[in-house]
Amino acid sequence: MNIYNSKEVLRTLLERKHMTVVELARNTGMHENTIYNWTAKNAQPNWFNMLTALEGIGYKVIIEDMERDDASE
C-alpha cells in the first residue's frame, strides 16, 4: 500500500474492515459523495478530513519524535 496515495490507503483500509463508503459517511458525518470522490476519483482529502476518515474506519494516526531516546524513559 502506497501511504502517499490517500485513495489507495482509504480503499485498502475500508476493505480490511469490510466497510462501505456509506458506513464511513455515517461514522464521520461526511457526505457519501465526498468520500466516493476520494476513493474512486482523484480528489484528495485535506489532513483533517483524512484523519477523520481514518478514525471513522477504526484507525488512528500517532506522531512520534523519531529522535527521541526511548532508553531515557
N, C-alpha and C positions, 0 to 999 in steps of 0.2 A: 504494500500500500504506500503510495506516494503521499507523505504527510503534508506536502506543499500544495496539494490539489484538493481543495475543500469538497469538490464534487465527489471525488473518489473516496475521501475519508467518510463523508456523510453516508454515501451509499453502502460502503462496506460495514460501517457500524450499525446502520439500520438493519442490514441483512443478518448480522450476527445476533441481534436482539429480536429478530423476526418481527420488526416493527414497520408499519406503513407510514407514508407521508401524512396521512390523515391522523394517525395516532400521535405522531410527533407534533403536528399542529395543535391538537387538543392538549398535549402536555405542556406546550410552551406559550400558547395564546397567539402564535403567529398564524398568518393566513396560509392555507394549503398551497395556494399558487406561488407564494414566495418560496416555500420550501421546495416545491416542484422545480422552480427555476434554478435553485441551487443544485438539485440532484439530477436533473435531466437536461438542463441547458447550461450555458456558460456563465450564468450570474454568480457573483461571489458575495458571500455574506461578509459584513464588517466583523471586527473582532468580537464585539459584544454579542452580536447575533450568532456567531459561531459558537461561543461559549454557552449561550442559552440553548442552542440546538443540541450540543453535546450533553449538557445536563438533562435535557428533555429525553435523550436516548438512554441516559443512565450512566454517563461518564463524567469525569471531572478532570480539569487541567491543573496540574501542580507545577509551579515555577520554583525551581531551586537554584541556589547560588552554586555554580559548578566549581568555584574556587574555595568554597568552604571546607575547612579541615574537619572531617567527621570524627577524627580521633580526639579532638579537643572537647567534645560534648560529654 
